[in-house]
């Protein structure tokens, strides 16, 4: 146990398994929205994917897969994934294959 992390009455193995079972939501149950946006980006179009409810590491892994699939750049901002360009169709196909149920929002 590292220095400075003293917990006398807690079993860390038991707590982590309880947290995982409470935090796990089915990918299909999540409300994933994909939309095209241009606001505040100098007229450049980006595809914003919101509502994934993943932690930072899982978001970055998914972003890497999406960037490879779409052949474009992207980033994670405020728990959303932003892909460069209009990538709605390819992102929706990829997310459906990955087990999510994405919906297109906006125009």
ABEGO torsion letter per residue (X at the ends): XBBGBBBAABBAAAAAAAAAAAABBBAAABBBBBBBBABGAGGBBBBBBBGAGBBAAAAAAAAAAAAAAAGBBBBBBGGBBBBBEBAAAAAAAAAAAAGBBBBBBEX
